[in-house]
Amino acid sequence: MSDVVLIIIAVVAAFLAFRFIAGLVKFGVIALIVLAVIYFLSQGGI
């Protein structure tokens, strides 16, 4: 019985960790795009 509960908790924890990491990756990509745009504009490009 306790093994099943531990497995369920582990699966939920893994799912939440995956969602959190995916969110961080999306945020990082958006931040990189914004920084690139600011850099190009400050260089007088585009």
N, C-alpha and C positions, 0 to 999 in steps of 0.2 A: 504493500500500500504506500509506504513512504517513498519507495523508489519511483513510483508513478508520479507522485507529487513533485519530487526533485527534478524529474525529467521535464515536467510541464513548466516548472519555474525556470529551468535552464533554457528551454525553448523561448519562453517569453523574454527572458533577459537578452538572449542572442538577437531576437527580433528588434527589441528596443535599441540595442547597441548598433545594429545595422542601420536603423532609421536615423539614429543620431549621427553616425559617421557619414551617411549619405547627405544629410543636411549640412554638415560641415564642409563636405566637398563642394556642394552647390554654392554655399556662401563663399568659399575660397575662389571658385571660378568667376563668380560675379565680381568679387573684389579685384581680381586680376584684370578683368575686362575694364572696369572703371579706372584702375590705375593706368592701364595702357592708353585709354582715351585721354586722360588728364596729361599724360606724358607727351602724346602727340600734339595736343592742343598747345601745351606750353612750349613746344619746339616750333610752333608756327606751321605745322604740317597740315595736311588735308586740304 
